Amino acid sequence: MDILSKLIIFLIRMKLHLRKGEQFQFDNQKTNSVYWFTESALMKMERGFRYESSVSLNWLLNKDCKIRPPKPLLSAADFDGDSPIVFGGKHEPK
């Protein structure tokens, strides 16, 4: 990765007011995918898989590009109390 690519990623992060590694979602997206910037790429996590995103850098610079913090996948209000609580991959007894 050359210096110019890193500089471009840095400047896009500054435009979007994001720190390196800070997760976000697009306002117009229909999935629960989460995005974040590394030092040299835009990454995406979807269904537990992480990979480099194919989002256009031109879209990120577009004035219509709006981002938001990611929606939580499970909140306390969604918890019914009957489901087992999972810690470290093991089911804890109630």
ABEGO torsion letter per residue (X at the ends): XBAAAAAAAAAAAAAAGBBBGBBBBBAABABABBBBBBAABBBBBBGGBBBBBABBAAAAABAABBBBBBBBABBAAABAGABBBBBGGBBBBX
